Amino acid sequence: LDFGVPQAQFSELSLAASTHGALSVSIDPARGGSRKVRPDFVLVREEPEGGAGGAPRRLLVGLHLGGVPGSDPI
């Protein structure tokens, strides 16, 4: 059983979705070491604020539409 809990700021995340319904999240932290994950669940610990054009809120909507369950309603 492989279990990991990646943590990132909204500014470090980007979404990619395929026509087959697969959703992946790219994590590109400022400290380097980019990676892709397919989340089973998302936990938002703080209110998404700021960002260019409401990017954090759009990211959460994308996760929701991609079928990723979350801890907080959008």
C-alpha positions in Angstrom: 0.0 0.0 0.0 1.5 3.3 -1.1 0.1 6.3 0.7 1.4 9.9 0.3 0.1 13.3 1.3 1.6 16.0 -1.0 1.1 19.6 0.2 1.3 22.6 -2.0 0.2 26.2 -2.4 -2.4 27.0 -5.0 0.2 28.9 -7.0 2.2 25.7 -7.4 -0.6 23.6 -8.9 -2.0 23.1 -12.4 -4.6 20.7 -13.7 -4.6 18.6 -16.8 -7.6 16.5 -18.0 -7.9 14.0 -20.8 -10.9 13.1 -23.0 -10.8 9.7 -21.2 -11.8 11.4 -17.9 -8.4 11.2 -16.3 -7.4 14.2 -14.2 -3.8 14.8 -13.1 -2.4 17.6 -11.0 1.1 19.0 -11.6 2.9 20.3 -8.5 5.7 22.6 -9.4 7.1 24.1 -6.1 9.5 27.0 -6.1 12.1 24.8 -4.5 12.2 22.5 -7.5 11.2 18.9 -8.0 8.1 19.0 -10.2 5.8 16.0 -10.2 2.4 14.8 -11.3 -0.2 13.1 -9.1 -3.7 11.7 -9.6 -5.6 12.8 -6.5 -8.1 10.6 -4.7 -9.1 13.4 -2.3 -8.4 17.1 -1.8 -8.2 18.8 1.6 -8.3 22.6 1.6 -6.9 24.0 4.9 -7.3 27.7 4.1 -9.7 29.9 2.2 -8.5 30.2 -1.4 -7.7 33.9 -1.9 -6.2 36.1 -4.5 -4.4 34.7 -7.5 -4.6 35.9 -11.0 -8.3 36.1 -12.1 -9.5 33.9 -9.2 -7.1 31.0 -10.1 -7.4 29.2 -6.8 -11.2 29.1 -7.0 -11.1 27.9 -10.7 -8.6 25.2 -9.6 -11.1 23.9 -7.0 -13.9 23.9 -9.5 -11.7 21.9 -11.9 -11.0 19.3 -9.3 -14.7 19.1 -8.4 -15.7 18.7 -12.1 -13.0 16.1 -12.5 -14.7 14.0 -9.8 -12.2 14.5 -7.0 -13.9 14.5 -3.7 -13.0 17.2 -1.2 -13.3 18.2 2.4 -15.1 21.5 1.8 -18.1 22.4 -0.4 -17.3 24.8 -3.2 
